[in-house]
Amino acid sequence: MAWDRTALGVLANGALLLLRNQPTRYDQLLPAVGALALGIACAILARLRHHQLIRTPPERMRPAPALLAAITMSIYLFGALVILFLIKAS
């Protein structure tokens, strides 16, 4: 659920950028397109995490070390991309 809220927040920020800046050139659309890409990536991560939680019985909720490392790395990467987007958008 937190991933869904994050995806919606990123998409809303992109929409607000479009409304605020009224882009007239293609390069002015890049922040909004970046927000769309981040929102889609976050929605994909949310879907993957949701399916992982559904498939795993509660008594076996501990992920394998390789899977844990991949999930952790994707979270850090997504966080860095959101920070770069916010810096670029402001």
MODELLER restraints for C-alpha pairs under 7 A, 6 or more apart:
rsr = mdl.restraints
at = mdl.atoms
rsr.add(forms.Gaussian(group=physical.xy_distance, feature=features.Distance(at['CA:3:A'], at['CA:42:A']), mean=6.45, stdev=0.5))
rsr.add(forms.Gaussian(group=physical.xy_distance, feature=features.Distance(at['CA:3:A'], at['CA:43:A']), mean=6.90, stdev=0.5))
rsr.add(forms.Gaussian(group=physical.xy_distance, feature=features.Distance(at['CA:3:A'], at['CA:46:A']), mean=5.15, stdev=0.5))
rsr.add(forms.Gaussian(group=physical.xy_distance, feature=features.Distance(at['CA:4:A'], at['CA:43:A']), mean=6.33, stdev=0.5))
rsr.add(forms.Gaussian(group=physical.xy_distance, feature=features.Distance(at['CA:4:A'], at['CA:46:A']), mean=6.35, stdev=0.5))
rsr.add(forms.Gaussian(group=physical.xy_distance, feature=features.Distance(at['CA:7:A'], at['CA:39:A']), mean=4.52, stdev=0.5))
rsr.add(forms.Gaussian(group=physical.xy_distance, feature=features.Distance(at['CA:7:A'], at['CA:42:A']), mean=5.28, stdev=0.5))
rsr.add(forms.Gaussian(group=physical.xy_distance, feature=features.Distance(at['CA:7:A'], at['CA:43:A']), mean=5.77, stdev=0.5))
rsr.add(forms.Gaussian(group=physical.xy_distance, feature=features.Distance(at['CA:8:A'], at['CA:39:A']), mean=6.86, stdev=0.5))
rsr.add(forms.Gaussian(group=physical.xy_distance, feature=features.Distance(at['CA:10:A'], at['CA:35:A']), mean=5.80, stdev=0.5))
rsr.add(forms.Gaussian(group=physical.xy_distance, feature=features.Distance(at['CA:10:A'], at['CA:38:A']), mean=6.91, stdev=0.5))
rsr.add(forms.Gaussian(group=physical.xy_distance, feature=features.Distance(at['CA:10:A'], at['CA:39:A']), mean=5.52, stdev=0.5))
rsr.add(forms.Gaussian(group=physical.xy_distance, feature=features.Distance(at['CA:11:A'], at['CA:35:A']), mean=5.82, stdev=0.5))
rsr.add(forms.Gaussian(group=physical.xy_distance, feature=features.Distance(at['CA:11:A'], at['CA:36:A']), mean=5.84, stdev=0.5))
rsr.add(forms.Gaussian(group=physical.xy_distance, feature=features.Distance(at['CA:11:A'], at['CA:39:A']), mean=5.49, stdev=0.5))
rsr.add(forms.Gaussian(group=physical.xy_distance, feature=features.Distance(at['CA:14:A'], at['CA:31:A']), mean=6.96, stdev=0.5))
rsr.add(forms.Gaussian(group=physical.xy_distance, feature=features.Distance(at['CA:14:A'], at['CA:32:A']), mean=4.46, stdev=0.5))
rsr.add(forms.Gaussian(group=physical.xy_distance, feature=features.Distance(at['CA:14:A'], at['CA:35:A']), mean=4.98, stdev=0.5))
rsr.add(forms.Gaussian(group=physical.xy_distance, feature=features.Distance(at['CA:14:A'], at['CA:36:A']), mean=6.69, stdev=0.5))
rsr.add(forms.Gaussian(group=physical.xy_distance, feature=features.Distance(at['CA:15:A'], at['CA:32:A']), mean=6.82, stdev=0.5))
rsr.add(forms.Gaussian(group=physical.xy_distance, feature=features.Distance(at['CA:17:A'], at['CA:32:A']), mean=6.32, stdev=0.5))
rsr.add(forms.Gaussian(group=physical.xy_distance, feature=features.Distance(at['CA:18:A'], at['CA:32:A']), mean=6.42, stdev=0.5))
rsr.add(forms.Gaussian(group=physical.xy_distance, feature=features.Distance(at['CA:23:A'], at['CA:29:A']), mean=6.16, stdev=0.5))
rsr.add(forms.Gaussian(group=physical.xy_distance, feature=features.Distance(at['CA:31:A'], at['CA:89:A']), mean=6.03, stdev=0.5))
